[in-house]
Each structure stands twice: as structure tokens, then as C-alpha cells.
């Protein structure tokens, strides 16, 4: 049964991945057609074609490897300086440029002269290239808003999960009481698992973050009001100082860092708490910031990935994860002993996070990514604007094809990084904690 659920989770993720890719390419396709650019192909996946059908001037199809997709637009690059498309060169770098230029015109038909991508104004090209990543962003936002506002955020609550028997400094990293350990204030006060703390020293508490701050700021007598079996009960506790885990500005624990603060001695229960629209937007902003920071930090992750893949080192939880790793996590989600609703939320958040990553990654101003084409169009617009202001001759379209040698190097680095992540995902995968 576990194997069946794992396979089901992988299959569901593969379908979600295909939908995300198709949605991305639909953004490019729809805007290209709006601006009159001819699009001979719309493909989801790479490799051999499994299925295709031609409708109008465009062939729509699905390929065997669901690792990406593309649309083929006519005239992605302008002709060379000599006005030719297929001029040859003995220089290997020049050949790359000419091959790219030739491929952009290989399906040129009569009447296509005014339907070429490069002939469109820069702002139209920016829209066409931005539309793909933007579709992933829209999908990510839609999923996150739905899960956060409908199901909620899995967070710690003011309900009591367990009560500590004794006081143990968290820096000692043990969970069993030793002779001489004093009784935990919560235990002595009569706090029980299942109690919901509604007030601390007479002040109402609505969430765990506020309650945690009150507890840590208090040493000495305190009144704890709980809901138990439908009744409100006041408990008298005497909080003591203890060395506890340090928290950051968001209330998350900082690994291996501790502070001295007030201590009560219980573990809060976790649950899904529905978020307001404003809270959901704030949460998505945090995720966007974290995504940007993770993208910037990718090069620094390579040594840890290498050690995890080939030297048996521990795979860190913030390690980059590829499609294979995400599919494995999806399979693991479906085997968790949690309610089906929680499995659905977990999976949807995984898919939304994947789409957010696609948006951020594709916006990098590097060819062959969409961001590289956007940067080229913006540079062309700047050059033409400057020329117009200073009454200079129009410099013409910016020849993005001249950057193809750099694009091949970037693509090679991406492929190597993808292979490294894939190896790590297979031999030392990230597991749900």
C-alpha cells in the first residue's frame, strides 16, 4: 500500500509539473499571437514527440521528457550585419551565433517578413518573454492564497500538546529527566495536554507567538487561564529562568543558539490556522524574499551538494532540490499518516513553491533564460532612446545572437548543476521532517 501511494504521489506531481510547464508556455504563446508573431510549435517536454496535433499554423504536442517546454517563434534573432541568415564562419564561437540565427529562420515562409519576433518593438518582446514566468507566478500566488485562506498555515497554537516533567536546559539536548532536575512549572501548576491557553496574567492571547513572548518575559508568579472541557480554569504557576532556544524575528528557532528567559515547560500543539488576506500576502512576501535569497545563495550550496552526493555527508534541509527530489517528496507526502486534507495542502504548497522557483529562476538576466531575452530587449530600447535624444542614427535591433557563446556556457553550467542536484536527490534525498 505504501508503494502504491508513493507511486501515486510521484504521478500526481508529474501531472502538476506538466500543467505548470504548459501554463508557462501558454503565456509566451498567447502574447506572441496577440502581437502577430508566427509560432510554428508549442511543446511541453523535450525529446521524442509522444503526441502532437496541428491547429492553424501551430503544432501542439507533448514530448517524452517532462523537464521543460518551449514554443518556437520565427525570427528570434535579427539577420547578420551583412543581411544574411546562413553565412558560415570557421570560428567556433561565430558558428554558434550563425547556427542560432539560422535556426530562428529555418521555418520562414512567404509573408513572414512582418511576423518576425525581432521586428516587434522592445516593449512587446518584453511582454512576450515575461508572460511565461508571470504565468508561473500567477499560479503560485493563486495556490498559496487558496491554501492559506481556505485551509490555513500549519503553525504552533496556544493548545498544549505535552507537558514537561522537569526543567531541562535546551542546550543540553536531552529529553529525559535526571536526578536533581526540578519539576517543570507547568507540571506543578496542573497544566494538562489538550488545554488551550486563552489568557496569561489576565491578558488574552490569540496566537503562540504572543504567548511565547509573554512566557519568556516572565520570571516568578503568573496566572494562566485555560479552556478545559468547555470550562475556563485559572492555574497558578511560578515561572523560572532557563536556557531556551533563541528565536528570530519571525518566531522560528535559531539552530544551536540559546538565550536565558522565563520558562513554563510545555510543548504547543500544531494545527492549520486560516489566514486573512493580509496575512496571506505577508506570508507570500516572506516566501518571495526567501526564494530570492536562496537563488542568490545557489553557488555557495555546490560544495555541500557535492559532499552529500559523493562523500556521504548529511543533506541539509535548505539544500537545493530538483524535479526528481520534488517528485520523491510528493510521493512521501502521500504516505504520511496525516489527514487527507493535510496531504492535499502539503502537495499544493510543494507545487506552488515549484512554480515560484520557476518564476524567479527564469527572471535571471542570462541567456537562454527568458530574463536574458528581456534584458536584451531593454538594452535595445535604451540604446535607441539615447540615440534619439542625441539625434544619432538608429542603432537598430540588438543582436542577441551575439551572446549565444555565453548562453552555451550558462546552459552548460545549468546542466551540470542540475545533474549534481539530481544525483544528490537520488542517493541522498531530502526527507520530510
C-alpha positions in Angstrom: 0.0 0.0 0.0 2.9 2.4 0.9 4.5 1.7 -2.5 1.2 2.4 -4.3 0.7 5.7 -2.5 4.3 6.7 -3.2 3.8 6.0 -6.9 0.5 7.9 -6.9 2.3 10.9 -5.3 5.0 10.9 -7.9 2.4 10.6 -10.8 0.3 13.4 -9.3 3.5 15.6 -9.1 4.4 14.8 -12.7 0.9 15.9 -13.8 1.3 19.1 -11.8 4.7 19.7 -13.4 3.3 19.2 -16.9 0.5 21.6 -16.1 2.9 24.2 -14.8 5.1 23.9 -17.9 2.1 24.1 -20.2 0.8 27.1 -18.3 4.2 28.8 -18.6 4.4 28.2 -22.4 0.8 29.3 -22.8 1.9 32.8 -21.6 4.5 33.0 -24.3 2.2 31.6 -26.9 -0.8 33.8 -26.2 1.1 37.1 -26.1 3.1 36.2 -29.2 -0.1 35.5 -31.2 -1.6 38.8 -29.8 1.4 40.7 -31.3 1.2 38.8 -34.6 4.4 36.7 -34.2 4.1 33.4 -36.0 4.6 30.4 -33.7 5.1 27.1 -35.5 5.4 24.9 -32.4 4.1 24.7 -28.8 5.7 21.8 -27.0 5.5 20.5 -23.4 8.6 18.5 -22.6 11.8 17.6 -24.5 13.0 14.6 -26.6 10.8 12.4 -28.8 7.3 13.6 -29.5 4.6 11.4 -27.9 1.6 13.2 -29.3 1.0 16.3 -31.5 -1.7 17.9 -33.4 -1.6 20.9 -35.8 -4.2 23.6 -35.3 -4.0 26.5 -37.7 -0.3 27.5 -38.1 0.9 25.9 -34.8 1.7 22.3 -33.9 0.8 21.5 -30.3 2.4 18.5 -28.7 3.8 16.6 -25.7 7.3 15.1 -25.6 8.7 12.2 -23.6 10.8 14.0 -21.0 8.8 16.4 -18.7 11.7 18.6 -17.8 10.7 21.8 -19.6 8.9 23.0 -22.7 9.2 25.6 -25.4 7.4 27.5 -28.2 9.2 28.2 -31.4 8.9 31.7 -32.7 10.0 32.9 -36.1 12.8 35.4 -36.2 14.1 35.3 -32.6 17.3 36.9 -33.8 17.9 39.6 -36.5 19.9 38.9 -39.6 23.7 39.3 -39.5 25.4 42.6 -40.4 25.6 41.5 -44.0 21.8 40.9 -44.0 22.3 37.2 -44.4 21.0 34.4 -42.2 23.1 31.4 -43.0 26.6 32.8 -43.6 29.3 30.4 -42.3 32.4 31.0 -40.3 35.5 29.0 -39.4 35.4 30.5 -35.8 33.6 28.1 -33.5 32.1 30.9 -31.5 31.0 32.7 -34.6 29.4 29.4 -35.8 27.3 29.3 -32.6 25.9 32.7 -33.4 25.2 31.8 -37.1 23.6 28.5 -36.1 21.3 30.2 -33.7 20.4 32.8 -36.3 19.8 30.1 -38.9 17.5 28.1 -36.6 15.4 31.2 -36.0 14.7 31.4 -39.7 14.6 27.7 -40.7 10.8 27.7 -41.0 10.4 31.1 -42.7 7.5 31.2 -45.1 6.3 33.7 -47.6 4.6 36.6 -45.8 6.5 36.1 -42.6 8.7 39.2 -43.0 6.3 41.3 -40.9 5.7 38.5 -38.4 9.3 38.1 -37.0 9.9 38.3 -33.3 12.8 40.7 -33.5 10.8 43.2 -35.6 8.4 43.8 -32.7 9.0 46.8 -30.5 11.1 46.1 -27.4 8.2 46.5 -25.0 6.2 43.9 -26.9 9.1 41.5 -26.8 9.5 42.1 -23.1 5.8 41.2 -22.6 6.1 38.0 -24.7 9.2 36.8 -22.7 7.9 37.9 -19.3 4.5 36.3 -19.9 5.8 32.8 -19.4 7.4 33.3 -15.9 4.5 35.6 -15.0 2.1 32.7 -15.5 4.1 30.6 -13.0 3.9 33.5 -10.6 0.1 33.8 -11.1 -0.3 30.0 -10.5 1.9 30.1 -7.4 0.0 33.1 -5.9 -3.4 31.5 -6.7 -2.4 28.2 -5.0 -0.8 29.9 -2.0 -3.8 32.2 -1.4 -6.2 29.3 -1.7 -4.3 27.1 0.8 -3.5 29.9 3.2 -7.0 31.4 3.3 -9.1 28.2 3.0 -7.0 25.6 4.9 -4.6 27.8 6.8 -0.9 27.8 7.8 0.5 24.8 9.7 1.6 26.7 12.8 2.1 26.3 16.5 -1.1 27.2 18.5 -1.9 28.0 22.2 -3.1 24.5 22.8 -1.0 22.2 24.9 0.5 19.1 23.2 2.7 17.8 26.0 3.7 19.0 29.4 7.4 18.6 30.6 8.0 16.6 33.8 11.1 18.6 34.7 13.3 21.6 33.8 16.0 20.8 31.3 18.2 23.3 29.6 17.6 23.0 25.9 21.3 23.4 25.2 21.8 20.0 26.9 19.9 18.4 24.0 18.3 15.7 26.1 14.6 14.9 26.8 14.8 12.6 29.8 14.8 13.9 33.4 17.9 13.3 35.5 18.0 13.1 39.3 18.0 16.6 40.8 16.1 18.2 37.9 13.4 20.5 39.3 9.8 19.9 38.4 8.5 21.9 35.4 6.4 25.0 36.4 3.6 23.8 34.1 3.5 20.4 35.7 3.4 21.8 39.2 0.6 24.2 38.2 -1.5 21.4 36.8 -1.4 22.2 33.1 -2.6 19.2 31.0 -2.3 18.1 27.4 -5.3 19.3 25.5 -5.7 22.5 27.5 -6.0 25.7 25.4 -4.3 28.7 27.0 -6.6 31.8 26.4 -5.0 34.3 28.8 -1.7 35.0 30.5 -1.8 37.2 33.6 -5.2 38.4 32.7 -4.4 39.4 29.1 -6.0 37.5 26.3 -3.6 35.6 23.9 -4.6 34.9 20.4 -1.5 33.1 19.0 1.5 31.2 20.0 4.0 34.0 19.1 2.4 36.4 21.6 2.1 33.7 24.3 5.7 32.7 23.9 6.9 36.3 24.3 4.8 36.7 27.5 6.2 33.5 28.9 9.8 34.3 28.1 9.5 37.8 29.6 8.1 36.5 32.9 10.1 35.1 35.9 8.0 34.4 39.0 4.3 34.1 39.8 1.9 34.1 36.8 -1.8 33.3 36.2 -2.5 31.0 33.3 -6.2 30.8 32.1 -7.0 27.7 30.1 -10.1 26.2 28.4 -10.6 22.6 29.6 -13.7 20.5 28.9 -15.6 23.7 28.0 -14.7 25.4 31.2 -12.3 28.2 32.0 -9.7 27.4 34.7 -7.1 29.7 36.3 -3.8 28.0 37.1 -1.2 29.5 39.3 2.4 28.9 38.1 5.8 30.1 39.2 8.0 30.5 36.1 11.8 30.1 36.4 14.7 31.1 34.3 16.1 28.6 31.9 18.3 28.4 28.9 16.0 28.1 25.8 16.3 28.2 22.1 16.8 31.6 20.5 14.1 32.7 18.0 14.4 35.0 15.0 12.1 37.9 14.1 9.5 35.5 12.7 9.4 33.3 15.8 11.4 30.5 14.2 14.1 28.8 16.3 17.7 29.6 15.5 19.8 26.4 15.4 22.3 25.9 18.2 21.7 29.4 19.7 20.2 29.9 23.1 19.1 32.7 25.5 18.2 32.8 29.2 14.4 33.6 29.6 11.3 32.7 31.5 10.3 29.0 31.3 6.9 27.3 31.8 7.5 23.8 30.4 5.1 22.6 27.8 5.1 22.0 24.0 2.5 23.7 21.9 0.3 21.7 19.6 0.4 22.4 15.9 -2.5 22.9 13.6 -3.7 24.6 10.4 -4.8 28.2 11.2 -6.7 30.0 8.4 -5.0 33.3 7.4 -6.6 36.6 6.4 -5.9 38.1 3.0 -3.4 40.5 4.5 -1.6 37.7 6.5 -1.5 35.6 3.3 0.0 38.4 1.3 2.6 39.0 4.0 3.4 35.3 4.1 3.9 35.2 0.3 6.2 38.2 0.5 8.3 36.3 3.0 8.4 33.3 0.7 9.4 35.5 -2.3 12.2 37.1 -0.2 13.4 33.6 0.9 13.2 32.4 -2.7 15.4 35.3 -3.9 17.9 34.7 -1.1 18.0 31.0 -1.9 18.7 31.8 -5.6 21.5 34.2 -4.8 23.0 31.5 -2.4 22.9 28.7 -5.0 26.6 28.8 -5.9 27.6 28.5 -2.2 25.5 25.3 -2.0 27.6 23.4 -4.5 30.2 22.1 -2.0 27.5 20.8 0.3 25.7 19.2 -2.6 28.8 17.6 -3.8 29.6 16.2 -0.4 26.0 15.0 0.1 26.1 13.3 -3.4 29.5 11.7 -3.4 31.0 11.8 0.2 28.0 10.6 2.2 27.7 13.9 4.1 24.4 14.9 5.7 21.9 16.5 3.2 20.9 19.9 4.7 17.2 20.8 4.7 17.8 24.1 2.8 19.8 22.2 0.1 18.6 22.9 -3.5 16.1 20.2 -4.7 15.4 19.4 -8.3 12.4 17.7 -10.1 13.5 14.3 -9.0 13.7 15.3 -5.4 10.4 17.2 -5.5 8.7 14.1 -7.0 10.2 11.9 -4.2 8.8 14.4 -1.6 5.5 14.3 -3.3 5.5 10.5 -3.1 6.4 10.7 0.6 3.6 13.2 1.3 1.0 10.6 0.1 2.4 8.0 2.6 2.3 10.3 5.7 -0.1 9.2 8.4 -1.9 12.6 8.4 -5.5 13.6 7.3 -6.0 13.6 3.5 -6.8 17.4 3.8 -3.3 18.0 5.2 -1.7 15.8 2.5 -3.5 18.0 -0.1 -2.3 21.2 1.4 1.3 19.8 1.7 1.2 18.8 -2.0 -0.3 22.1 -3.2 2.3 24.1 -1.3 5.0 22.0 -2.9 3.6 22.7 -6.4 3.2 26.4 -5.6 6.8 26.6 -4.4 8.0 24.9 -7.5 6.1 27.5 -9.7 7.6 30.3 -7.6 11.0 28.9 -8.2 10.4 28.7 -11.9 9.4 32.4 -12.0 12.5 33.5 -10.1 14.9 31.3 -12.0 13.6 32.3 -15.4 13.9 36.0 -14.5 17.7 35.8 -14.2 19.1 38.1 -16.9 21.0 35.4 -18.6 20.5 33.7 -21.9 19.0 31.2 -22.7 16.5 32.1 -19.9 13.6 34.4 -20.5 15.3 37.0 -18.4 18.2 37.1 -20.8 15.9 38.0 -23.7 14.1 40.6 -21.6 17.5 42.2 -20.8 18.4 42.2 -24.5 15.1 44.0 -25.4 15.5 46.5 -22.6 19.1 47.2 -23.7 17.9 47.8 -27.3 15.2 50.2 -26.0 17.8 52.1 -24.0 20.2 52.3 -27.0 17.5 53.6 -29.3 16.2 56.1 -26.8 19.7 57.5 -26.2 20.3 57.7 -30.0 17.0 59.5 -30.5 17.7 62.0 -27.7 21.2 62.9 -29.0 20.0 62.8 -32.7 22.2 59.9 -33.6 21.4 57.2 -36.2 19.2 54.4 -35.1 21.5 51.6 -33.9 18.8 49.0 -35.0 17.8 45.8 -33.2 20.2 44.5 -30.6 21.6 41.2 -31.9 21.0 38.8 -29.0 22.5 36.0 -31.2 26.0 37.5 -30.5 25.5 36.4 -26.9 25.0 32.7 -27.8 28.5 31.6 -26.9 27.8 33.0 -23.4 24.4 31.3 -23.4 26.0 28.0 -24.2 28.4 28.4 -21.2 25.5 29.3 -19.0 23.4 26.4 -20.2 26.3 24.1 -19.6 26.7 25.3 -16.0 22.9 24.9 -15.5 23.1 21.3 -16.9 26.0 20.4 -14.6 24.3 21.9 -11.6 21.0 20.1 -12.5 22.8 16.8 -12.8 24.5 17.3 -9.4 21.2 18.1 -7.8 19.6 15.0 -9.4 22.4 12.7 -8.2 22.0 14.1 -4.7 18.2 13.7 -4.9 18.7 10.0 -5.8 21.5 8.9 -3.5 20.9 11.3 -0.5 17.4 12.8 -0.8 15.8 15.5 1.3 13.2 13.9 3.6 10.2 15.4 5.2 10.9 16.2 8.9 
